[in-house]
Amino acid sequence: KVKVDTTQLLLLTHVCRRWRQIAIGFPSFWTCANNRNSDQLAAFIQRSHGLPLSLFLIVPEDAKAVKDILLQHGHRIQRLDIAILPFHFQVESLLLFKPDLLRCLTVTQAQHYFRDSQTELALVPCRVLFNMPECPLIALAISPVTTCVPSNRFAKLTHMFLSFDHSQYLIDLSTLHALFLNTPLLEFLHISNLGYLPNYELKQASGPVSLNALRSCAFTEGNLGSYFAVLGFLSVPENAWIRLSQVTSFYMPPPIPPLPAINHLHRLEIVANKTDLHFVAEGDSSGFWLHACVRVGSTHWNSWFLWLYELPIMFPLIQITSLDISIEDDVHFIPILLRSMPGLAHLGVRLGPWAYYDKDTGSYPDSDGSGGVAHALFTALAQTEPLVSPALRSLAIDIPPGFKDSSALAAETELHIPSSSDAQDGAYRFVPASLVRALATRARAGAPIQHLAIQPFLGDWRHGGEDTEALNAELGRMVQVGQHGLKEYEVPHWSHWGRQMVPFRVRDCWRFEDAEKYWKLRDDDQPVYHLRWE
C-alpha cells in the first residue's frame, strides 16, 4: 500500500501570496509527486530544483508519457512506485533509465481472476532490469510477479516483497534460487501466494543459498509444499523469525525442513484438528510459525494428526519449557507430545468445542471428543513408568461452553457444572477425579504440580455467582491447596467469564517496525492469528 497525497501542500500555497512564495522557495517540499495531473507533476519536478525525487506513477494503456518521464528524470528518482493498469504489461519496458539514486521500487499490477482452463500456465522468465547487471536498490516489492523475475545483482537489497498470481503464471524453484543468490544482504523477505511447484521443478535448485543477514522470513497464503521447498535451500541464521500463515496443502503435509532457527525455541503453541493447524514456537531471538490447512476432500483429509505424530522426529521438543495446546477429537497426540518434553515446566490446555455460543441456534456445538482429550491428558500426567514431563509445575485449563466429558469417563466422581436454562446442551460435565489422581501420583513421584488454574466458564456470560459457588464447593472437596504439593489454585470469579487461563495471542516478537519501513502490508500479510473459535 503506497500513495502520494499532495493536497496539504497545495492548500499551503493558496493561503496568501507570502506563504506561496515561501513554500515554492523550499525545493524539498516538491520532491514527492504523482502523475494524476501532468502539469502539476511538471511543476513539482521544476520546483524541486534537482533534489532526489519520489514518484508515484499510474501506468495507463498508453504508457508513452510515463516512459518519457522516467527517461528524462529517472537519474533523479530515489523512490519509484508504479501502479500498472493494463493486464500482462511488461514492467521492464519502463525500467530503461539509469537508476543512479534509486533505492526503493514498488510495482503493483492489475490481475486476471479468470482463466481458460485449457490454456497452459505461462512460465515467468528471468530478465535484467535497467539494462545493467548491478542494481543499487535497497527495497523491492512486486505484486504480482507476472512478466519477469529480476535477475540483477542486488548487493544492497535488505527488503523484498514478492506476490505471485499462480492462477495465471508458473514459477519454478530454480528461478527463486537464482533470485536469492543475488540478495546476500536481505533482512526482510516476504513472499505471498506462491503456487504449487511440481516435483520435477523442486529438483532444479542446487546448493544452499546463504542469507546470513535475514531477520524475518514471511510466507503468506499459497502452497505449503512450495514454501517448504524454498526453506529447504535457504540457509538462514539461528536468530531468524520464520512465519508461514494461511498456507494450504492439498496432500500429506511435508515435514518441517531442517532450520537452525528452530534449535533454540522454548515456548510452543499448538491448535489442531483434522484440517487446520496452528503451530507457533518461540525463543528469545528466533521463532517458527505455521498456520496451515488441508483442503477438505484431499486424499489425506485427517493428515494433520498423522503429521503431528511425527513431530518428535522433525522438531526439537526436548528444549520446550512452555506448551499451550488445544486438540480436537484426537486422544493419542498429547501423550506422545508430553513424553517428548522432559523440560516442560508449564502446560496450558484448552478443552471443548472450538466455537462460542451460536446465537442463531441458541446452543453450543457438540464435541464429545474433547472429553477424551482431557482424560488422555490426565492419564498421561499420572503415568509413572516413566514419569512424563518431570519438570512440570504449572497446569492451566480452559473449559469453553458446551464441553462434555465422554460418558465412558464417568465411572468415577463426576462434576456437573449447571448450564443456564436457555442452553440446549444440558449440564457441562467435567471429571476431575483423573486430574486429582494425576496430582497425587506426581506428588508421590517427587514432581508435584504446584500451580493449578481452571476457567470453567470461558466465554459464557450466562453463568452467575451461584454457578461459580457451586463449582468452587464441588472442586474444593477434591482439589485443595496444601494437598499433593499444590501451592496455588485459581478459579476466576464468574464475572470474569472472558478471562483465559490459556491465552493464544500474537506476541510482539513477531512485529518488526523495520519490516514496513518502505511499504504498508495489507491486513492478511500481517502477523495475525486465525483461530477457529475467534
CORRA-V717830 format. One record per residue. N is the residue number from 1. SS is DSSP state (2 for helix, 1 for strand, 0 for the rest). PHI is phi in radians with two decimals (NA if undefined). Layout:
<<N SS PHI> <N SS PHI>>
This chain:
<<1 0 NA> <2 0 -2.42> <3 0 -2.84> <4 0 -2.16> <5 0 -2.02> <6 0 -1.78> <7 2 -1.03> <8 2 -1.10> <9 2 -1.12> <10 2 -1.15> <11 2 -1.10> <12 2 -1.06> <13 0 -1.35> <14 0 -1.90> <15 0 -1.23> <16 0 -2.88> <17 2 -1.11> <18 2 -1.12> <19 2 -1.10> <20 2 -1.12> <21 2 -1.11> <22 2 -1.13> <23 2 -1.11> <24 2 -1.14> <25 0 -1.38> <26 0 -1.86> <27 2 -1.01> <28 2 -1.17> <29 2 -1.16> <30 2 -1.95> <31 0 -1.54> <32 1 -2.02> <33 1 -2.63> <34 1 -2.24> <35 0 -1.93> <36 0 -1.13> <37 0 -2.27> <38 2 -1.11> <39 2 -1.16> <40 2 -1.13> <41 2 -1.07> <42 2 -1.08> <43 2 -1.16> <44 2 -1.06> <45 2 -1.10> <46 2 -1.15> <47 2 -1.28> <48 0 -1.33> <49 0 0.89> <50 0 1.44> <51 0 -1.24> <52 0 -1.01> <53 1 -1.87> <54 1 -2.17> <55 1 -2.07> <56 1 -1.96> <57 1 -2.06> <58 1 -1.64> <59 1 -1.79> <60 0 -1.48> <61 0 -1.01> <62 0 -1.63> <63 0 -1.63> <64 2 -1.04> <65 2 -1.08> <66 2 -1.15> <67 2 -1.06> <68 2 -1.13> <69 2 -1.05> <70 2 -1.19> <71 2 -1.17> <72 2 -1.40> <73 2 -2.10> <74 2 -1.01> <75 2 -1.17> <76 2 -1.74> <77 1 -1.39> <78 1 -1.72> <79 1 -2.34> <80 1 -2.31> <81 1 -1.99> <82 1 -2.03> <83 1 -2.01> <84 1 -1.73> <85 0 -1.52> <86 0 -1.21> <87 0 -1.28> <88 0 0.99> <89 0 -1.35> <90 0 -1.46> <91 2 -1.11> <92 2 -1.09> <93 2 -1.23> <94 0 -1.54> <95 0 -1.68> <96 0 -1.99> <97 0 -1.54> <98 0 -1.57> <99 0 -1.51> <100 0 -1.04> <101 0 -1.89> <102 0 -1.12> <103 0 -2.08> <104 1 -2.33> <105 1 -2.28> <106 1 -2.17> <107 1 -2.30> <108 1 -2.06> <109 1 -2.48> <110 0 -1.11> <111 0 -2.07> <112 0 -1.45> <113 0 -1.90> <114 0 -2.30> <115 0 -2.47> <116 0 -1.14> <117 0 -1.11> <118 0 -1.47> <119 0 -1.50> <120 0 -1.25> <121 0 -1.18> <122 1 -1.51> <123 1 -1.37> <124 0 -1.34> <125 1 -1.49> <126 1 -1.69> <127 1 -2.50> <128 0 -1.46> <129 0 -1.58> <130 0 1.13> <131 0 0.97> <132 0 -2.57> <133 0 -1.17> <134 1 -1.70> <135 0 -2.16> <136 0 -1.46> <137 0 -1.03> <138 0 -1.82> <139 1 -2.36> <140 1 -2.42> <141 1 -2.34> <142 1 -2.30> <143 1 -2.51> <144 1 -1.64> <145 1 -1.32> <146 0 -2.19> <147 0 -1.60> <148 1 -2.89> <149 1 -1.86> <150 1 -1.05> <151 0 -1.98> <152 0 -1.18> <153 1 -1.56> <154 0 -1.84> <155 0 -1.23> <156 0 -1.96> <157 0 -1.17> <158 0 -2.01> <159 1 -2.21> <160 1 -2.50> <161 1 -2.20> <162 1 -2.27> <163 1 -2.04> <164 1 -2.07> <165 0 -1.95> <166 0 -1.31> <167 0 -1.41> <168 0 -2.11> <169 1 -2.29> <170 1 -2.00> <171 0 -1.99> <172 0 -1.75> <173 2 -1.16> <174 2 -1.12> <175 2 -1.15> <176 2 -1.18> <177 2 -1.01> <178 2 -1.15> <179 2 -1.08> <180 2 -1.22> <181 2 -1.08> <182 0 -1.66> <183 0 -2.24> <184 0 -1.18> <185 0 -1.81> <186 0 -1.05> <187 0 -1.91> <188 1 -2.22> <189 1 -2.02> <190 1 -2.38> <191 1 -2.11> <192 1 -2.23> <193 1 1.12> <194 1 -1.30> <195 0 -1.49> <196 0 -1.20> <197 0 -1.94> <198 0 -1.03> <199 2 -1.02> <200 2 -1.16> <201 2 -1.37> <202 2 -1.15> <203 0 -1.53> <204 0 -1.36> <205 0 -1.29> <206 0 -2.23> <207 0 1.40> <208 0 -1.28> <209 1 -1.98> <210 1 -1.49> <211 1 -2.07> <212 0 -1.25> <213 0 -1.69> <214 0 -1.11> <215 0 -1.85> <216 1 -2.41> <217 1 -2.21> <218 1 -2.08> <219 1 -2.13> <220 1 -2.15> <221 1 1.02> <222 1 1.63> <223 1 -1.68> <224 2 -1.06> <225 2 -1.04> <226 2 -1.16> <227 2 -1.16> <228 2 -1.11> <229 2 -1.14> <230 2 -1.12> <231 2 -1.09> <232 2 -1.15> <233 2 -1.83> <234 1 -1.46> <235 1 -1.84> <236 1 -1.94> <237 0 -1.25> <238 0 -1.19> <239 0 -1.73> <240 0 -1.63> <241 1 -1.93> <242 1 -1.99> <243 1 -2.28> <244 1 -2.05> <245 1 -2.19> <246 1 0.98> <247 1 -1.68> <248 1 -2.29> <249 1 -2.18> <250 0 -1.73> <251 0 -2.35> <252 0 -0.99> <253 0 -1.05> <254 0 -1.29> <255 0 -1.24> <256 0 -1.11> <257 0 -1.17> <258 0 -1.15> <259 0 -2.32> <260 2 -1.02> <261 2 -1.16> <262 2 -1.65> <263 0 -1.46> <264 0 -2.32> <265 1 -1.81> <266 1 -2.23> <267 1 -2.09> <268 1 -2.40> <269 1 -2.11> <270 1 -2.37> <271 1 -2.25> <272 1 -2.62> <273 0 -2.37> <274 0 -1.20> <275 0 -2.05> <276 1 -2.20> <277 1 -2.38> <278 1 -2.11> <279 1 -2.40> <280 1 -2.26> <281 1 -2.11> <282 1 -2.37> <283 1 -2.22> <284 0 -1.27> <285 0 -2.40> <286 0 -2.71> <287 1 -2.86> <288 1 -2.37> <289 1 -2.20> <290 1 -2.36> <291 1 -2.10> <292 1 -2.51> <293 1 -2.37> <294 1 -1.80> <295 0 -1.06> <296 0 -1.08> <297 0 1.73> <298 0 -1.25> <299 0 -1.02> <300 0 -1.78> <301 0 -1.17> <302 0 -1.95> <303 2 -1.27> <304 2 -1.17> <305 2 -1.20> <306 2 -1.07> <307 2 -1.17> <308 2 -1.17> <309 2 -1.05> <310 0 -1.61> <311 2 -1.01> <312 2 -1.06> <313 2 -1.46> <314 2 -1.78> <315 0 -2.42> <316 0 -1.32> <317 2 -1.28> <318 2 -1.08> <319 2 -1.63> <320 0 -1.28> <321 0 -1.95> <322 1 -2.40> <323 1 -2.33> <324 1 -1.99> <325 1 -2.54> <326 1 -2.51> <327 1 -2.07> <328 0 -1.79> <329 0 1.28> <330 0 -2.03> <331 0 -1.78> <332 0 -1.70> <333 2 -1.26> <334 2 -1.03> <335 2 -1.04> <336 2 -1.03> <337 2 -1.15> <338 2 -1.12> <339 2 -1.16> <340 0 -1.72> <341 0 -2.19> <342 0 -1.18> <343 0 -1.68> <344 0 -1.11> <345 0 -1.87> <346 1 -2.26> <347 1 -2.27> <348 1 -2.05> <349 1 -2.25> <350 1 -1.79> <351 1 -1.67> <352 0 1.44> <353 0 -1.17> <354 0 -1.67> <355 0 -2.58> <356 0 -1.61> <357 0 -0.94> <358 1 -1.55> <359 0 -1.19> <360 0 -1.27> <361 0 -1.68> <362 0 1.20> <363 1 -2.61> <364 0 -1.94> <365 0 -1.18> <366 0 -1.55> <367 0 -2.60> <368 0 -1.06> <369 2 -1.06> <370 2 -1.19> <371 2 -1.11> <372 2 -1.14> <373 2 -1.09> <374 2 -1.07> <375 2 -1.13> <376 2 -1.09> <377 2 -1.10> <378 2 -1.18> <379 2 -1.14> <380 2 -1.13> <381 2 -1.20> <382 2 -1.49> <383 0 -1.17> <384 1 -2.05> <385 0 -2.20> <386 0 -1.53> <387 1 -1.28> <388 0 -1.42> <389 0 0.78> <390 0 -1.11> <391 0 -1.52> <392 0 -1.14> <393 0 -2.23> <394 1 -2.28> <395 1 -2.32> <396 1 -2.19> <397 1 -2.35> <398 1 -1.87> <399 1 -2.14> <400 1 -1.27> <401 0 -1.03> <402 0 1.56> <403 0 -1.16> <404 1 -2.35> <405 0 -1.25> <406 0 -1.04> <407 2 -1.07> <408 2 -1.20> <409 2 -1.67> <410 0 -1.59> <411 0 -1.18> <412 0 -1.93> <413 0 -0.93> <414 0 -2.05> <415 1 -1.77> <416 1 -1.73> <417 1 -1.77> <418 0 -1.08> <419 0 -1.77> <420 0 -1.20> <421 0 -1.13> <422 0 -1.53> <423 0 -1.42> <424 0 -1.75> <425 0 -1.54> <426 0 1.31> <427 0 -1.25> <428 1 -1.13> <429 1 -2.28> <430 1 -2.36> <431 0 -1.85> <432 0 -1.41> <433 2 -1.03> <434 2 -1.17> <435 2 -1.18> <436 2 -1.08> <437 2 -1.09> <438 2 -1.13> <439 2 -1.07> <440 2 -1.18> <441 2 -1.09> <442 2 -1.21> <443 2 -1.12> <444 2 -1.15> <445 0 -1.48> <446 0 1.42> <447 0 -2.31> <448 0 -1.24> <449 0 -1.44> <450 0 -1.68> <451 1 -2.22> <452 1 -2.25> <453 1 -2.31> <454 1 -2.29> <455 1 -1.94> <456 1 -1.51> <457 1 -2.18> <458 1 -1.01> <459 0 1.36> <460 0 -1.86> <461 0 -1.39> <462 0 -1.49> <463 0 -1.44> <464 0 -2.10> <465 2 -1.08> <466 2 -1.09> <467 2 -1.07> <468 2 -1.14> <469 2 -1.10> <470 2 -1.12> <471 2 -1.15> <472 2 -1.08> <473 2 -1.13> <474 2 -1.18> <475 2 -1.18> <476 2 -1.08> <477 0 -1.31> <478 0 -1.98> <479 0 -2.12> <480 0 -2.30> <481 0 -1.08> <482 0 1.78> <483 0 -1.63> <484 0 0.96> <485 0 1.37> <486 0 -1.30> <487 0 -1.80> <488 1 -2.53> <489 1 -2.38> <490 1 -2.37> <491 1 -2.24> <492 0 -1.07> <493 0 -1.06> <494 2 -1.00> <495 2 -1.23> <496 2 -1.76> <497 0 -1.11> <498 0 -1.56> <499 0 -1.33> <500 0 -1.72> <501 0 -1.37> <502 0 -2.18> <503 0 -1.36> <504 0 -1.90> <505 0 -2.41> <506 0 -1.21> <507 0 -1.60> <508 2 -1.09> <509 2 -1.09> <510 2 -1.56> <511 0 -1.86> <512 0 -1.96> <513 2 -1.05> <514 2 -1.28> <515 2 -1.10> <516 2 -1.94> <517 0 -1.16> <518 0 -1.97> <519 0 -2.76> <520 0 -1.78> <521 0 -1.35> <522 0 -1.22> <523 2 -1.02> <524 2 -1.19> <525 2 -1.67> <526 0 -1.38> <527 0 -1.29> <528 0 -2.28> <529 0 -1.34> <530 0 -2.21> <531 0 -1.75> <532 0 -1.10> <533 0 -1.51> <534 0 -1.46>>
